[in-house]
Amino acid sequence: MNFGLSEKKALVCAASKGLGRAVATSLAAEGVELFLCARGEEALEKTAVKIRETASQPIHSSSCDLITADGRQKLIQAVQEKLGGIDILIHNIGGPKASTVENTSLEDWQAGFERNFISVMDLNNAFLPHMKAQQWGRIVAITSTSVVQPIPNLAVSNAMRAGLTATFKTLADEVAPSGVTVNTVAPGKILTDRTEERLQSEIKRLGKTREELLKNWAEEIPMKRLGDPSEYGPTVAFLCSQQASYITGATWCVDGGKRRAPF
């Protein structure tokens, strides 16, 4: 299916690996001109080079730290200089460290809010006006299925993802008349570096082996396996498409069927 995106421009955050890279690869396959960002310059450049091998359109990249206000301003300026405005904004911010509610300090709550909420609002404020002015835009955030059911030992992440999802539903209502759609895509257990980090945290917390945990996780999923990033990227690309113009304020779960709630 042709998603009708060959003339569009997109910013993909945290695009050097995992789900961000999968989304960037899927959008590039649709002919989208990309601006990729991530903290790690070497990994980011490797991803950009790999995508350029099969893309005929320009693929730009710049390393930055979205957690800091200075890093975000650096990115916004670079994108505006290269692309002017963008049509598609893909939010992707790594989660805070594992913790329970009781052992999370106020400083950690504040850091999580800056990292996973304020950073997203900052980029929205920068790029949304152009989308509204041209009467077309797509904003998609990579979140987590914790917005449906909180995940143990991820207190800050659970709170921030849920808050962001509610805010995106509110924003979707506000900008719907302007031709801008706003959605979130919640991954379940997909084999990424972030999943590996959580595995290591759970190994320490539960005293189980990696193999035991992976088996337990797979048993909880109707498909009896963890997902691959290549199964996630195309979902986000579809939500950015012309065909998805009547979908907004939604949360799509890509989780092998684990979450059954209509959310």
Sequence and secondary structure as in RCSB ss.txt:
>XXXX:A:sequence
MNFGLSEKKALVCAASKGLGRAVATSLAAEGVELFLCARGEEALEKTAVKIRETASQPIHSSSCDLITADGRQKL
IQAVQEKLGGIDILIHNIGGPKASTVENTSLEDWQAGFERNFISVMDLNNAFLPHMKAQQWGRIVAITSTSVVQP
IPNLAVSNAMRAGLTATFKTLADEVAPSGVTVNTVAPGKILTDRTEERLQSEIKRLGKTREELLKNWAEEIPMKR
LGDPSEYGPTVAFLCSQQASYITGATWCVDGGKRRAPF
>XXXX:A:secstr
   S TT EEEESS SSHHHHHHHHHHHHTT EEEEEES HHHHHHHHHHHHTT SS EEEEE  TTSHHHHHHH
HHHHHHHHSS SEEEE       B STT  HHHHHHHHIIIIIHHHHHHHHHHHHHHHHT EEEEEE  GGGTS 
 TTBHHHHHHHHHHHHHHHHHHHHHGGGTEEEEEEEE SB SHHHHHHHHHHHHHH   HHHHHHHHHHTSTTSS
 B GGGTHHHHHHHTSGGGTT  S EEEESTT   S  
